[in-house]
């Protein structure tokens, strides 16, 4: 999500505006993106943006190059200009946004001081781990180390109770793996065996660069493999009902003789609590046995490894380069590091998201866009109501409750009404690593403050400059940060067809998450609650299964396929998003058919707008990783997957009675 070899590339890629005689004209869709040699009935993705793809290979500093990446780069360029001014502000007072931005950035850019400090910033943590003498000491450190940012197998966090969305509660979840997915440890093929071999070498190199002369890579991989074996798969973890296992803390604790969860929580600063929601009960039972069975020294080396790898990018150039070589080059195919200022900004954007967001929206967010978005959202809501009322597979009883949930949907656009208070975050001017430890401790403290408190539904889960959107089932809300409300997703001066094919389909996508195979298990108040009749749920599941089977057939990499079950929620949301946005666009036009633009009807431009937001290229290593770890289908299938089921697409580009994009009427899947 970030920017120097990009200076030239962005000028080509953005192509959202053209200047003439000092005026700026918005270009909604650049027709040079089209590959006219391809029949849209064969591959609409390649037809719509194949010209763009040919001219825009993945930069060496990236593992993929998508519309999302490009807009993130543009947002970062804007913010870096602001940061360059802020960093020279010597008068900013301690605890102010500008002081934190200034000192964080300047400390992180001082590579001479960072290299000179070496691993001194984490030496107290490593010494604490060295001091572990018993298994009891070990699990005690599972509590003490986590708030400082050291990963352990025990995930404890505070969030909205899935069955009482107004109150926060404590959750326990599996954790502890350092490769992208459990399959990287368990799958028996040449590609993953090669990665595991490289991982062992990487661990040993990182220990050596930290001044710890020991060959522990094999034993750490073996321990993480055992953790992978007892971990639930991503598919198993998708079901919120399976993850909701409410237990009395003391009773559950009593079943884990080597894993005192209550003591671990106390070590992490949790106040008193009686109940806990356990995400993966079998994992913790098996972890309890693994703690007893595994050698203490292996556990200690594992915690040292989690410390080194968790802070590697803030400890010095040698560690950072080695970390990049494995995680970015070996696993994702990225061959070249970004410039230092861009890497630093990426970290600062995560640590100081809202302070930077304030500056971003002040300079770059157009309030007219907010009004346009609100109108689009209401048009999408109206279209969804029409779709629900017309469904043949859903009973009136379930429709009534679906309408109730739809009416209860709330939305946030642009930026928070009230900004997060960061004044207690201690950002110093002379230590990058200390700032990272302080930031992680600060974030942990913020989370702890939620315990026993009502859920604050005004809070945002993303910073305003983020190029993304989300649906929060516990709040029953959809959220659109200012960062995504820009080309190619949206511009207030785009024609409606491009806007509805872009951000409109994103809105519909997020609406549909409230009614996908998992989001549909939450009711209008955001509670995990079965509000369907059994018959309707069975009909819905049958339709979802057919959609999953469609995506199971997509193979973007030789011998690797999309997992239709793991990507189910996103695929349902994509199909729903396109469907709803198209119907909402018809409401927007209200029968006033616009003239074609660049030779394309409004119907065709809608679908070109949809393809435009997913344009991109991706390196094979990154694609492989995402097939295992990402709940989203690859971009090409996000475009064509919904369209083969959607009659208006066929009407817009011809009958498509033959070709790869054709599906017989009887085989097309309509859910919402």
Buried (B, 14 or more C-beta within 10 A) or exposed (E): BBBEBBEEBBEEBBBBEEEEEEEEEBBBBBEEBBBEEBBBBBBBBBBBBBBBBEEBEBBEBBBBBBBBBBBBBBBBBBBBEBBEEBBEEEEBEEBBBBBBBBBBBBBBBBBEEBBEBBBEBBBEBBEBBEEBEEBEBBBBBBBBBBBBBBBBBBBBBBBBBBBBBEEBBBBBBBBBBBBBBBBBBBBEEEBBEEBBEBBBEBBBBBBBBBEBEEEBBEBBBEBBBBBBEBBBBBEEBBEBEEBBBEBEBEEBBEEBEBBBBBBBBBBBBBEEBEBBBBBBBBBBBBBBBBBEEBEBEBBBBBBBBBBBBBBBBBBBEBBBEBBBBBBBBBBBBBBEBBBEBBBBBBBBBEBBBBBBBBBBBEEBBBEEBBEBBEEBBEBBBBBBBEBBEEBEBBEEEBBEBBBEBBEBBEBBBBBBEEBBEBEEBBBBEEBBBBBBBBBBBBBBEBBBEBBEEEBEBEEBEBBBBBBBBBBBBBBBBBBBBBBBBBBBBBBBEBBBBBBBBBBBBBBBBBBBBBBBBBBBBBBBBBBBBEBBBEEBBEBBEEBBBBBBEBBBEBEBBEEBEBBBBBBBBBBBBBBBBBBBBBBBBBBBEEEEEEEEBEEBBBBBBBBBBBBBBBBBBBBBBBBBBBBBBBBBBBBBBBBBBBBBBBEBBBEBBEEBEEBEBBBEEEEBBBBB
